[in-house]
Amino acid sequence: MPPSDTIQETLNTPVAGRYDVIVVGGGASGTVAAIAAARTGARTLLVERGGCLGGAATANLVAQWVAFFHGETRVVGGIPFELAERVQAAGGSDGFHRYVMGEAAGTPFPLRVLPFNPETVKWVLDGAVSEAGAEVLLHTSFARALVRDGAISGVTVESVQGRLALLAPVVVDASGDALVCASAGVPFQDDGGERQPCTLSFRLSNVDVARFRAVPSDERRARVLDGLRRGELFWESLSFVSTPGGTDAICLMSRIQDIDALDARDASRAEQEGRRQIASIVGFLRREIPGFEHAILADVAERVGVRETRRIEGRYTLSEEDIMQARGFEDSIALGAGPMDRHQPGGTGIRLYAPPQPFEIPLRTLLPAGVEGLLVCGRTLSATREAMAGARHMATSMAMGQAVGTLGAIAAAGSRPPSDVPVSQVQHRLAQDHALFRREQVVRQNPPA
Ligand SMILES: Cc1cc2nc3c(=O)[nH]c(=O)nc-3n(C[C@H](O)[C@H](O)[C@H](O)COP(=O)(O)OP(=O)(O)OC[C@H]3O[C@@H](n4cnc5c(N)ncnc54)[C@H](O)[C@@H]3O)c2cc1C
């Protein structure tokens, strides 16, 4: 929606709070960043536009955390792994499972994932954030970055109270769209405008998941290709996550092309097209797929899931070669596991391949060029498109969140900019908090029985 004209507004915005660290976006990476900052002693505020924390995991019904494991080796510890354990203890998951990503696609890919009930994740995160002592503002949208002399000093937000200013020397942009960075004038990677498709997820109840799982994979693929030919399906996958109990299937089967999620008209079209596709997919599943005959549409995600928008230009740009050659970095602060999954823009396929080893993510990818005090985490890190496809999974995003939350709190405590904090100090604290960030550190776990 390109602006056709401008008007001038004069605003007197009340200052509603002063903090050490403000985190914008309460998704995978931002929630963990806020917990880490608060546990490291910072007065922390977490600002989220929706009514719950969790981001893609909850609002988009992306109901499985990927990338805790590379093969059978766990590569993410610290706060993310603690949250995974808390979700299980709360009855929201029956543990890590083997799962085939892109099931019924040309390149299916086996992974160890943590499937969960998104509703449980919501209250587990509420509890973890409040125990850490961070304040949360839900239903509050970021509006503008406050920048003075090349350094961030806070943000303005819009909530039911109208426009408010919130001040802090450190702001973490965990919005998934690098909204704070855009407002602060941070440059972005040039991506040529191509975007992976969006997906509106939905939940079916009254499904016999065991009966579905017993259908041989070549038969599933044949049925999917038939559905695609008839225009009733939209990509080569029967992509389901089942919650504990085996009666519900969360389906990631819509595929909405040519969407720039940073354009309000495109974003609206994505929701409507997603619902149109879901109506068709549900009919197909009930008619064609064993186990779904009596399925009931129980829920549609609050928002369409967006795989990519902006990636910042940071002090280092992670590349596919860094990942595939397992390059080591002095300033590594998190480990990624992949897979590299690229959903074909404009097509019905997916390209999936694995990094040969867990890969290191340098802190410099989370430090935006040109603005002091501003940090990023999650899918907007400074990376090429290919590298982002391998680093965007939620366990990796959460690990980045722990690193920048910790850094932000250390910087605020010493009244110095984050880029002046020695990385060894951040790594020392991360190690104390059981985070994993060096390839040599990772523990080999026994495969599940
Ligand atoms: C369809 C789909 C399927 C996927 N499948 C998987 C999978 O199976 N497993 C996996 O691990 N990963 C999966 N991913 C990738 C993963 O979900 C994301 O890459 C990951 O969530 C990125 O974390 P994040 O913290 O950057 O963003 P998010 O988790 O998206 O969080 C961003 C948060 O910022 C908030 N926000 C946005 N704008 C504002 C604003 N103006 N003011 C305040 N708050 C704001 C949002 O509401 C949201 O809560 C999938 C993604 C999609 C879209």
The ligand as an SDF file (V2000), in Angstrom:
LIG
                    3D

 53 58  0  0  0  0  0  0  0  0999 V2000
    3.8920  -21.3400    8.5410 C   0  0  0  0  0  0  0  0  0  0  0  0
    5.1410  -21.4430    9.3370 C   0  0  0  0  0  0  0  0  0  0  0  0
    5.5830  -22.6850    9.7510 C   0  0  0  0  0  0  0  0  0  0  0  0
    6.7280  -22.7910   10.5300 C   0  0  0  0  0  0  0  0  0  0  0  0
    7.0890  -24.0190   11.0190 N   0  0  0  0  0  0  0  0  0  0  0  0
    7.9830  -24.0630   12.0340 C   0  0  0  0  0  0  0  0  0  0  0  0
    8.1000  -25.2370   12.8280 C   0  0  0  0  0  0  0  0  0  0  0  0
    7.4460  -26.2550   12.5830 O   0  0  0  0  0  0  0  0  0  0  0  0
    8.9510  -25.1890   13.8990 N   0  0  0  0  0  0  0  0  0  0  0  0
    9.7460  -24.0940   14.1650 C   0  0  0  0  0  0  0  0  0  0  0  0
   10.5150  -24.1410   15.1240 O   0  0  0  0  0  0  0  0  0  0  0  0
    9.6700  -22.9830   13.3990 N   0  0  0  0  0  0  0  0  0  0  0  0
    8.7640  -22.9230   12.3910 C   0  0  0  0  0  0  0  0  0  0  0  0
    8.5890  -21.7670   11.6780 N   0  0  0  0  0  0  0  0  0  0  0  0
    9.5360  -20.6260   11.8760 C   0  0  0  0  0  0  0  0  0  0  0  0
    9.3090  -19.8900   13.1780 C   0  0  0  0  0  0  0  0  0  0  0  0
    7.9790  -19.9450   13.5930 O   0  0  0  0  0  0  0  0  0  0  0  0
    9.7450  -18.4100   13.1090 C   0  0  0  0  0  0  0  0  0  0  0  0
   10.8510  -18.2350   12.2850 O   0  0  0  0  0  0  0  0  0  0  0  0
   10.0530  -17.9570   14.5390 C   0  0  0  0  0  0  0  0  0  0  0  0
    8.8400  -17.9280   15.2670 O   0  0  0  0  0  0  0  0  0  0  0  0
   10.7580  -16.6330   14.5530 C   0  0  0  0  0  0  0  0  0  0  0  0
   10.7770  -16.1370   15.8720 O   0  0  0  0  0  0  0  0  0  0  0  0
   10.6500  -14.5850   16.1310 P   0  0  0  0  0  0  0  0  0  0  0  0
   10.7450  -14.3840   17.5920 O   0  0  0  0  0  0  0  0  0  0  0  0
   11.5840  -13.8680   15.2200 O   0  0  0  0  0  0  0  0  0  0  0  0
    9.1870  -14.2150   15.5810 O   0  0  0  0  0  0  0  0  0  0  0  0
    7.7350  -14.5980   16.1060 P   0  0  0  0  0  0  0  0  0  0  0  0
    7.7210  -15.8690   16.8600 O   0  0  0  0  0  0  0  0  0  0  0  0
    6.8530  -14.4930   14.9050 O   0  0  0  0  0  0  0  0  0  0  0  0
    7.3880  -13.4140   17.1090 O   0  0  0  0  0  0  0  0  0  0  0  0
    7.2350  -12.0680   16.7180 C   0  0  0  0  0  0  0  0  0  0  0  0
    6.3260  -11.4060   17.7500 C   0  0  0  0  0  0  0  0  0  0  0  0
    6.3250   -9.9880   17.5550 O   0  0  0  0  0  0  0  0  0  0  0  0
    5.0070   -9.5180   17.7210 C   0  0  0  0  0  0  0  0  0  0  0  0
    4.8620   -8.2340   17.0180 N   0  0  0  0  0  0  0  0  0  0  0  0
    4.8670   -8.0180   15.6900 C   0  0  0  0  0  0  0  0  0  0  0  0
    4.6520   -6.7120   15.4270 N   0  0  0  0  0  0  0  0  0  0  0  0
    4.5220   -6.0980   16.6270 C   0  0  0  0  0  0  0  0  0  0  0  0
    4.2730   -4.7510   17.0150 C   0  0  0  0  0  0  0  0  0  0  0  0
    4.0830   -3.7920   16.1180 N   0  0  0  0  0  0  0  0  0  0  0  0
    4.1970   -4.4600   18.3310 N   0  0  0  0  0  0  0  0  0  0  0  0
    4.3500   -5.4390   19.2700 C   0  0  0  0  0  0  0  0  0  0  0  0
    4.5590   -6.7330   18.9560 N   0  0  0  0  0  0  0  0  0  0  0  0
    4.6630   -7.0620   17.6500 C   0  0  0  0  0  0  0  0  0  0  0  0
    4.1520  -10.6300   17.1090 C   0  0  0  0  0  0  0  0  0  0  0  0
    2.7900  -10.5500   17.5080 O   0  0  0  0  0  0  0  0  0  0  0  0
    4.8760  -11.8700   17.6160 C   0  0  0  0  0  0  0  0  0  0  0  0
    4.3980  -12.2930   18.8700 O   0  0  0  0  0  0  0  0  0  0  0  0
    7.4650  -21.6230   10.8720 C   0  0  0  0  0  0  0  0  0  0  0  0
    7.0260  -20.3640   10.4410 C   0  0  0  0  0  0  0  0  0  0  0  0
    5.8680  -20.2690    9.7000 C   0  0  0  0  0  0  0  0  0  0  0  0
    5.3830  -18.9090    9.3020 C   0  0  0  0  0  0  0  0  0  0  0  0
  1  2  1  0
  2  3  1  0
  2 52  2  0
  3  4  2  0
  4  5  1  0
  4 50  1  0
  5  6  2  0
  6  7  1  0
  6 13  1  0
  7  8  2  0
  7  9  1  0
  9 10  1  0
 10 11  2  0
 10 12  1  0
 12 13  2  0
 13 14  1  0
 14 15  1  0
 14 50  1  0
 15 16  1  0
 16 17  1  0
 16 18  1  0
 18 19  1  0
 18 20  1  0
 20 21  1  0
 20 22  1  0
 22 23  1  0
 23 24  1  0
 24 25  2  0
 24 26  1  0
 24 27  1  0
 27 28  1  0
 28 29  2  0
 28 30  1  0
 28 31  1  0
 31 32  1  0
 32 33  1  0
 33 34  1  0
 33 48  1  0
 34 35  1  0
 35 36  1  0
 35 46  1  0
 36 37  1  0
 36 45  1  0
 37 38  2  0
 38 39  1  0
 39 40  1  0
 39 45  2  0
 40 41  1  0
 40 42  2  0
 42 43  1  0
 43 44  2  0
 44 45  1  0
 46 47  1  0
 46 48  1  0
 48 49  1  0
 50 51  2  0
 51 52  1  0
 52 53  1  0
M  END
$$$$
